[in-house]
Amino acid sequence: MKKIFLTLFFALFSTSAFSADVTIEMLNKNKETKKRMVYSQELVKIDAGQSIEWLPTAKGHNVEMLAGPNGYDLPKKTKLNEPVNMTFTVPGIYLYQCSPHAAMGMIGIIVVGGDTSNMDAIASKKVTGSKSKKKVKKLLSEI
């Protein structure tokens, strides 16, 4: 009986230790909003140290970080069709996109630790396509 409880405890603990704090799906179409080529959550607010996992639900999507706060080294864009997990330790605003669908407005913003001091830098970042430009303005207004 003791072994069963220990096994169950470690199984539950190890699952939660490696799971993301937030999961974002890369979608061809959001069933709720009917919008095409979007992330399931386009504006996410997390605490420093939390992680986000992006899950492709269809082929052809990735995550490319476009901008972040000072002191953050932008990672290389991810490969297509692969799940991505990133932990954010530097507070500030992060802007990312799906490289193949950037012109269609497939972008997102992450606010870490409530720090919005780099909002002007994010607002002035050049993005591909008029849909993405409008979405950046809309998302920043919602922070």
C-alpha positions in Angstrom: 0.0 0.0 0.0 2.8 2.4 0.9 4.5 1.7 -2.5 1.2 2.6 -4.3 0.9 5.9 -2.5 4.6 6.8 -3.2 4.3 5.8 -6.8 1.1 7.9 -7.2 2.7 10.8 -5.4 5.8 10.9 -7.6 3.7 10.4 -10.8 1.5 13.4 -9.9 4.5 15.5 -8.8 6.6 14.8 -11.9 3.7 15.6 -14.2 3.1 19.0 -12.6 6.8 19.8 -12.4 7.2 19.6 -16.1 3.9 21.0 -17.2 3.5 24.6 -18.5 1.7 27.2 -16.5 -0.1 28.4 -19.7 -0.9 26.4 -22.8 -1.5 28.2 -26.1 -2.7 26.3 -29.2 -1.6 27.3 -32.7 -4.9 27.2 -34.7 -5.9 27.2 -38.3 -9.3 28.3 -37.0 -10.6 29.2 -33.6 -13.9 27.4 -33.1 -15.2 30.0 -30.7 -14.3 33.3 -32.5 -14.3 31.8 -36.0 -11.0 33.7 -36.7 -8.4 32.0 -38.9 -4.7 31.6 -38.3 -4.6 32.6 -34.7 -3.1 31.5 -31.3 -5.8 30.3 -28.9 -4.7 33.1 -26.5 -3.3 36.3 -28.1 -2.7 38.2 -24.9 -1.3 36.3 -21.9 -0.2 37.7 -18.5 2.1 35.6 -16.4 4.5 36.0 -13.4 8.2 35.9 -13.9 9.4 32.3 -13.8 6.3 30.9 -15.3 6.3 29.0 -18.6 4.2 28.9 -21.7 3.8 25.9 -24.0 2.6 26.3 -27.6 1.0 23.3 -29.1 0.5 23.0 -32.9 -3.0 21.7 -33.7 -2.4 21.6 -37.4 0.7 21.6 -39.6 2.5 24.8 -40.7 2.8 26.8 -37.4 5.7 28.0 -35.2 6.7 30.6 -32.7 9.1 33.4 -33.6 9.9 36.0 -30.9 10.1 39.5 -32.4 10.8 41.6 -29.4 11.2 41.5 -25.6 12.4 43.6 -22.7 16.0 44.8 -22.3 18.2 42.0 -21.1 16.2 39.3 -22.9 18.0 37.4 -25.7 15.5 36.5 -28.4 15.6 32.8 -29.1 15.7 31.5 -32.7 12.4 30.9 -34.3 11.1 27.4 -33.7 10.7 24.7 -36.2 7.3 24.2 -37.9 4.9 21.7 -36.3 6.8 21.3 -33.0 5.5 22.0 -29.5 7.5 24.7 -27.8 8.0 25.4 -24.1 9.6 28.6 -22.9 10.1 29.9 -19.3 10.0 33.7 -18.9 12.2 35.1 -16.2 12.7 38.7 -17.4 9.7 41.0 -16.7 8.3 43.0 -19.6 6.3 42.6 -22.8 7.1 40.0 -25.4 5.8 40.1 -29.0 5.8 36.9 -31.1 4.3 35.6 -34.3 3.9 32.5 -36.5 6.4 33.1 -39.2 4.3 31.6 -42.1 1.1 33.4 -41.1 2.4 36.7 -39.8 0.8 38.6 -42.7 -2.5 37.0 -41.7 -2.3 38.5 -38.2 -1.1 35.4 -36.3 0.7 37.2 -33.5 0.6 37.3 -29.7 1.8 39.3 -26.7 3.0 38.1 -23.3 3.2 40.4 -20.3 5.5 39.1 -17.7 5.4 40.3 -14.1 3.1 43.2 -14.9 6.0 45.2 -16.3 5.0 47.4 -19.2 8.0 49.6 -19.4 8.9 48.4 -22.9 5.5 49.0 -24.3 6.7 51.8 -26.6 9.4 49.5 -28.1 6.8 46.8 -28.8 4.4 49.4 -30.3 7.0 50.6 -32.6 8.2 47.2 -33.7 7.6 46.6 -37.4 5.4 43.6 -38.0 4.4 41.9 -41.3 0.9 42.8 -42.7 -1.8 45.3 -41.9 -3.7 42.7 -39.8 -0.7 42.2 -37.5 -0.2 46.0 -37.2 -3.8 46.4 -36.1 -3.7 43.5 -33.8 -0.6 44.8 -32.0 -2.3 48.1 -31.3 -5.5 46.3 -30.1 -3.6 43.9 -27.8 -1.5 46.7 -26.3 -4.6 48.7 -25.6 -6.0 45.7 -23.6 -3.0 45.6 -21.3 
